[in-house]
Amino acid sequence: MEFLNAALQNPFTWGLLLGLLVAGFIWKSAFTARRQAARELKRVETEIKELQGHLNTQLKINATGNAALEEELKSLRLQNETLRVNNAALQSKPGRAEQRQLHIYEIAIRTMREQAPGFAPAWEKALRQGEAEVDSAESGLKKLVRRVIPGLGNSQSPQSAVIVGEDAGNQI
């Protein structure tokens, strides 16, 4: 005990004890900070892995969706080309121009009957109106309606236009 009493009276001992106490607190603080940093690192690594999994899933979904859109676009382009070729073939069919002209005559004759039968200037006016109506019908909504619902776009068939034209000639 005497030794302990003598050691406690020495200022070096007090300095050593105080230094060891400060070193102990610093060591404990560093140990706690290192443990917390390790936990945080583990949590961040887990979060990164989870986010990478989500990102991979999202990229797979996007890739699948893009592939489906590409296939649909390719299909629509092919269908568009087929429709364009079919439309060109139908427009160049023999008799198409004659059907158009008969349709114009049918409209003109109908208009002529309403306005003034037997009057030549009225016939020319009606013929021009018929041409304008057919031109608008071939380039707009009327064309679509006539294609989708045949018979709705025109009230008489082209064959009946010839009969009507002949009847109109007999009536005049």
FIROZA-348411 format. One line per 4 residues: their letters; for each residue x, y, z of N, C-alpha, C. Coordinates in steps of 0.1 Angstrom, whole numbers, plus 5000, padded with zeros to 4 digits. Layout:
REM residues N
A	X:Y:Z:X:Y:Z:X:Y:Z  ...
This chain:
REM residues 172
MEFL	5008:4988:5000:5000:5000:5000:5009:5012:5000  5019:5011:5007:5028:5023:5007:5033:5026:4993  5036:5016:4986:5040:5018:4972:5030:5025:4964  5017:5021:4966:5006:5027:4958:5004:5042:4963
NAAL	5006:5044:4975:5005:5058:4981:5016:5066:4975  5028:5061:4974:5039:5068:4969:5038:5071:4954  5032:5061:4947:5030:5062:4933:5020:5073:4930  5009:5074:4938:4999:5083:4936:5004:5098:4939
QNPF	5014:5099:4946:5019:5112:4950:5028:5117:4939  5033:5109:4931:5042:5113:4920:5034:5119:4908  5038:5131:4903:5031:5137:4892:5031:5129:4879  5042:5121:4877:5043:5113:4866:5032:5103:4865
TWGL	5029:5097:4876:5018:5087:4877:5005:5093:4874  5003:5105:4879:4990:5112:4876:4989:5115:4861  5000:5119:4856:5000:5122:4841:4998:5109:4833  5004:5098:4838:5003:5085:4831:4989:5081:4832
LLGL	4982:5081:4843:4969:5077:4845:4959:5086:4837  4961:5098:4837:4953:5107:4829:4955:5105:4814  4967:5102:4810:4969:5099:4796:4963:5086:4792  4964:5076:4801:4958:5063:4798:4942:5064:4797
LVAG	4937:5072:4806:4922:5075:4806:4918:5081:4793  4925:5092:4789:4922:5098:4776:4923:5088:4764  4934:5081:4765:4937:5071:4754:4925:5060:4754  4920:5056:4766:4909:5047:4766:4897:5052:4760
FIWK	4894:5065:4763:4882:5071:4757:4883:5072:4742  4895:5076:4738:4897:5077:4723:4896:5063:4717  4902:5053:4723:4901:5040:4717:4887:5035:4717  4879:5037:4728:4865:5033:4728:4857:5040:4717
SAFT	4859:5053:4716:4853:5061:4705:4856:5056:4691  4869:5053:4689:4873:5048:4676:4867:5034:4673  4866:5026:4684:4861:5012:4682:4846:5013:4679  4838:5022:4686:4824:5024:4683:4822:5030:4669
ARRQ	4830:5040:4665:4829:5046:4652:4832:5035:4641  4842:5027:4643:4845:5017:4633:4834:5006:4632  4828:5003:4643:4817:4993:4643:4805:4999:4636  4802:5012:4639:4791:5019:4632:4794:5020:4617
AARE	4806:5023:4613:4810:5025:4599:4808:5011:4592  4812:5000:4599:4810:4987:4593:4795:4984:4591  4787:4987:4601:4772:4985:4599:4767:4993:4587  4771:5006:4587:4766:5015:4576:4771:5010:4563
LKRV	4783:5005:4562:4789:5000:4550:4781:4987:4545  4777:4979:4555:4769:4967:4552:4756:4971:4547  4749:4981:4553:4736:4985:4549:4737:4991:4535  4747:4999:4533:4748:5006:4519:4751:4995:4509
ETEI	4759:4985:4512:4761:4974:4502:4749:4967:4499  4741:4964:4509:4728:4957:4507:4718:4966:4499  4718:4978:4502:4709:4987:4494:4714:4988:4480  4727:4989:4477:4732:4989:4464:4729:4976:4456
KELQ	4730:4965:4463:4726:4952:4456:4711:4952:4453  4703:4957:4462:4689:4957:4460:4685:4967:4448  4692:4978:4448:4690:4988:4437:4694:4982:4424  4706:4975:4424:4710:4969:4411:4700:4958:4406
GHLN	4695:4951:4416:4684:4941:4412:4672:4948:4406  4668:4959:4412:4657:4967:4406:4660:4972:4392  4672:4977:4391:4677:4983:4378:4677:4972:4368  4682:4960:4371:4683:4949:4362:4669:4945:4357
TQLK	4660:4944:4367:4646:4941:4364:4640:4951:4355  4642:4964:4358:4636:4975:4349:4642:4974:4335  4655:4972:4334:4661:4971:4321:4656:4960:4313  4654:4948:4320:4648:4937:4313:4634:4940:4308
INAT	4626:4947:4316:4612:4950:4312:4613:4960:4301  4621:4970:4301:4623:4979:4290:4627:4973:4278  4637:4964:4279:4642:4957:4267:4631:4948:4261  4623:4942:4269:4612:4934:4264:4601:4942:4257
GNAA	4598:4954:4264:4589:4963:4258:4594:4969:4245  4606:4973:4244:4612:4978:4232:4612:4968:4221  4615:4955:4224:4615:4945:4214:4601:4943:4209  4591:4943:4218:4577:4942:4213:4573:4954:4204
LEEE	4577:4966:4208:4574:4977:4200:4581:4977:4186  4594:4972:4186:4601:4970:4174:4594:4960:4164  4589:4949:4170:4582:4939:4162:4569:4945:4157  4562:4952:4165:4549:4958:4161:4552:4969:4150
LKSL	4563:4977:4152:4566:4987:4142:4570:4980:4128  4577:4969:4129:4581:4962:4117:4569:4956:4110  4560:4951:4118:4548:4945:4113:4539:4956:4106  4538:4967:4113:4530:4978:4108:4536:4984:4095
RLQN	4549:4985:4094:4556:4989:4082:4553:4979:4070  4554:4967:4073:4551:4957:4063:4537:4957:4059  4528:4959:4068:4513:4960:4065:4511:4973:4057  4518:4984:4060:4516:4996:4053:4521:4995:4039
ETLR	4532:4989:4037:4538:4986:4024:4528:4978:4015  4523:4967:4022:4513:4958:4015:4501:4966:4011  4496:4974:4020:4484:4982:4016:4487:4993:4005  4499:4998:4006:4503:5008:3995:4503:5001:3982
VNNA	4509:4989:3981:4510:4982:3969:4496:4978:3964  4488:4973:3973:4474:4969:3970:4466:4981:3965  4468:4992:3971:4461:5005:3967:4465:5009:3953  4478:5008:3950:4483:5012:3937:4478:5002:3927
ALQS	4477:4989:3930:4472:4979:3921:4457:4982:3918  4450:4985:3928:4435:4987:3926:4433:5000:3918  4441:5010:3920:4440:5022:3912:4443:5020:3898  4452:5011:3895:4456:5009:3881:4449:4998:3874
KPGR	4438:4993:3881:4430:4982:3875:4423:4987:3862  4422:4978:3853:4415:4982:3841:4400:4985:3844  4395:4995:3838:4381:4998:3841:4379:5008:3852  4389:5011:3860:4388:5020:3871:4385:5034:3867
AEQR	4391:5038:3856:4388:5052:3851:4374:5053:3845  4370:5042:3839:4356:5042:3834:4346:5042:3845  4348:5035:3856:4339:5035:3867:4339:5049:3873  4350:5055:3874:4350:5069:3879:4342:5078:3870
QLHI	4344:5077:3857:4337:5086:3848:4322:5083:3849  4318:5070:3850:4304:5067:3851:4298:5073:3864  4306:5072:3875:4301:5078:3887:4299:5093:3886  4308:5100:3879:4307:5114:3877:4295:5117:3869
YEIA	4292:5109:3858:4280:5111:3850:4268:5109:3858  4268:5099:3867:4256:5096:3875:4253:5108:3884  4263:5114:3890:4261:5126:3899:4256:5138:3890  4262:5139:3878:4258:5150:3870:4244:5149:3865
IRTM	4240:5137:3861:4226:5135:3856:4216:5138:3868  4219:5133:3880:4210:5136:3891:4209:5151:3893  4220:5158:3893:4220:5172:3895:4212:5179:3883  4214:5174:3871:4207:5180:3859:4192:5178:3860
REQA	4188:5167:3865:4173:5165:3866:4167:5175:3876  4175:5178:3887:4170:5187:3897:4170:5201:3891  4180:5205:3884:4181:5219:3880:4173:5222:3867  4176:5217:3856:4169:5220:3844:4172:5210:3833
PGFA	4162:5200:3831:4164:5190:3821:4165:5196:3807  4175:5191:3800:4176:5196:3786:4184:5208:3784  4190:5214:3794:4197:5227:3792:4212:5224:3793  4219:5227:3782:4233:5223:3781:4242:5230:3791
PAWE	4241:5243:3794:4250:5249:3804:4248:5243:3818  4236:5240:3821:4234:5233:3834:4240:5220:3834  4240:5213:3823:4247:5200:3822:4262:5201:3824  4268:5211:3818:4283:5213:3820:4286:5217:3835
KALR	4277:5225:3841:4279:5229:3855:4277:5216:3864  4267:5208:3861:4265:5196:3869:4277:5187:3867  4282:5186:3855:4293:5177:3852:4305:5181:3860  4308:5194:3861:4319:5199:3869:4317:5197:3884
QGEA	4305:5199:3888:4302:5196:3902:4304:5181:3906  4300:5173:3896:4302:5158:3898:4316:5155:3899  4324:5161:3890:4339:5158:3891:4345:5163:3904  4341:5175:3908:4346:5180:3921:4342:5171:3932
EVDS	4330:5166:3932:4325:5158:3943:4333:5144:3943  4335:5139:3932:4342:5126:3931:4357:5128:3935  4363:5139:3931:4377:5142:3935:4377:5144:3950  4368:5151:3956:4368:5152:3971:4365:5139:3978
AESG	4357:5131:3972:4354:5118:3978:4366:5108:3977  4374:5109:3967:4385:5101:3965:4397:5105:3974  4397:5117:3980:4408:5121:3987:4404:5124:4002  4393:5120:4006:4389:5124:4020:4381:5113:4027
LKKL	4373:5118:4037:4365:5109:4045:4355:5101:4037  4349:5107:4027:4340:5100:4018:4346:5088:4012  4359:5089:4009:4365:5077:4003:4366:5066:4013  4369:5069:4026:4370:5059:4036:4356:5053:4039
VRRV	4346:5061:4039:4333:5056:4042:4328:5047:4030  4331:5051:4018:4328:5043:4006:4335:5030:4006  4348:5030:4011:4356:5018:4011:4351:5008:4022  4348:5014:4033:4344:5006:4045:4330:5000:4043
IPGL	4321:5009:4038:4307:5005:4037:4303:5007:4022  4305:4997:4014:4302:4999:3999:4287:5001:3998  4284:5010:3989:4270:5012:3986:4264:5024:3994  4271:5028:4005:4267:5039:4013:4272:5052:4007
GNSQ	4284:5052:4001:4289:5064:3995:4282:5069:3983  4276:5060:3975:4269:5064:3963:4256:5057:3963  4246:5065:3958:4232:5060:3960:4228:5050:3949  4235:5050:3937:4233:5041:3926:4246:5035:3922
SPQS	4245:5023:3917:4257:5016:3912:4261:5022:3898  4273:5020:3893:4277:5026:3880:4269:5020:3869  4264:5007:3870:4256:5001:3859:4242:5009:3859  4237:5012:3870:4224:5019:3870:4226:5034:3865
AVIV	4238:5039:3866:4241:5052:3860:4239:5052:3845  4243:5041:3839:4242:5040:3824:4227:5039:3821  4219:5031:3828:4205:5030:3826:4198:5044:3828  4202:5050:3839:4196:5063:3842:4200:5073:3832
GEDA	4213:5072:3827:4217:5081:3816:4209:5079:3804  4206:5066:3800:4198:5063:3788:4184:5068:3790  4179:5066:3802:4165:5070:3805:4164:5086:3805  4175:5092:3810:4175:5107:3810:4175:5112:3795
GNQI	4182:5105:3787:4183:5109:3772:4169:5107:3766  4162:5097:3770:4148:5095:3764:4139:5105:3770  4141:5110:3782:4132:5119:3788:4133:5133:3782  4145:5136:3778:4148:5150:3773:4142:5153:3760
